[in-house]
Amino acid sequence: MKDLFSKRSAFAINPIREEDTAAEEMRKSGIDVIKLNTGDPAVYMPTPDYITDAYIDALKHKKTSYSRAEGVPELLDAVAKRYKRLYNVDFGQNSVITTQGLSEAISMIDSALINDGEFAFLFRPYYPAYMTNLRLAGGDAVFGRYYESDNWNTKVEDVKQTLKAAKGKKIKYMMITNPNNPTGTVLTRNVLKELVDIANEHDLLLISDEIYDEIVFNGASFTSLCQIAKGMPHMVLNGISKNFDATGFRVGFMIIPEEDEVSKALRQKFSDYARIRLSSNTPAEYACVEALNNVEQHGIEIKKMVGEIQDRINHASKLLDENPFLNYAKPNGAFYIFPKIDLDRLDFKDDREFVRALLNEEHVQLTRGSGFGEPSHIRIVSLPPKEILGEAVKRVNRFCQKHAK
Ligand SMILES: Cc1ncc(COP(=O)(O)O)c(C=O)c1O
């Protein structure tokens, strides 16, 4: 069949899973591959019992039909309550739409907002699905920067300059990731405020992906966009995958808290999108009601989880400090380390070659920085227990020594 696939389908690539087939083959042949490519806490820290029990309960009670397209009302209510509890913002159930993971929210946003040749303002390094979905919708990015030299913070003046230089381009929205994947940076309240002002000035819809909002450590303090963008249309994205350690449930939340005309139109549009796919995962939605409402149990679980993550990141960092070929800025959120590779001193052309050779020679699977729009870097998922993570970093260190020029 000639020309079967659309031209856009060429963009359907996820760099995070790029080496999955090769790693799988290795595993099948009995090789012990350490997979540090997907940010999946549930692999190493099982989803808390109170949440899986609620899932089982939903199944036992045959809550297996389609739900309302936007999500079961109890869950929408639980999301609104969580935001009141954590951030003291008030919105009702109708401000929330449940998605099949935050991933679905990203694809809905690009499909609903982007025409051919239009733009989104993203910051590099970015979470890869933003770029993939944007391109699949026929759009492209205008890039701001998170600067490594500045602990991966952005410079507000630069954002202004970039927008000035992009005059004439139709930019539909600005996406921020806070805390950030892949850098682990938590944006300060001041920077957020300035971004809100810029978005206002340029009439840009500001969207904040806050899927790691409770995974913050090393003394950092998190501010949600909805706390400071009051009175202007904006969107906050979140989900059950990371804070609640339930990646496989596939439940995300799209929150449009304001009551202005743009916000109302966005809610209607995304409701229409939700209806196309009928419903998200109903029993998982019911389990999420318990996950969000059982504040006491969640408090215990998240404290334990963040403590473990911090401990594991610190352990990996110490070992990485022994490696003269990799330099990194310390993360204070999420669960990634994003080192720069000193390619001048190693016999690799680029980060892709580095990652492939590492998998082949040392059986450690990482993700190349270029997949996040940041070449010459690697992303290390720092979730496994210290023995496994430590072993992986030791292999990386040995590998670098072996390939020194
Ligand atoms: C920043 C960010 N956004 C969205 C997602 C996707 O989340 P979900 O599992 O809810 O689809 C991830 C997953 O790693 C992420 O890191």
The ligand as a Gaussian input file, in Angstrom:
#p B3LYP/6-31G(d) Opt

LIG

0 1
 C        6.370000      16.023000      33.099000
 C        5.520000      14.862000      32.794000
 N        4.298000      15.054000      32.290000
 C        3.494000      14.021000      31.993000
 C        3.900000      12.715000      32.167000
 C        2.965000      11.596000      31.806000
 O        2.186000      11.242000      32.882000
 P        1.024000      10.170000      32.843000
 O        1.569000       8.892000      33.389000
 O       -0.038000      10.734000      33.745000
 O        0.553000      10.042000      31.443000
 C        5.168000      12.454000      32.689000
 C        5.646000      11.079000      32.853000
 O        6.804000      10.810000      33.050000
 C        5.988000      13.565000      33.009000
 O        7.218000      13.381000      33.493000

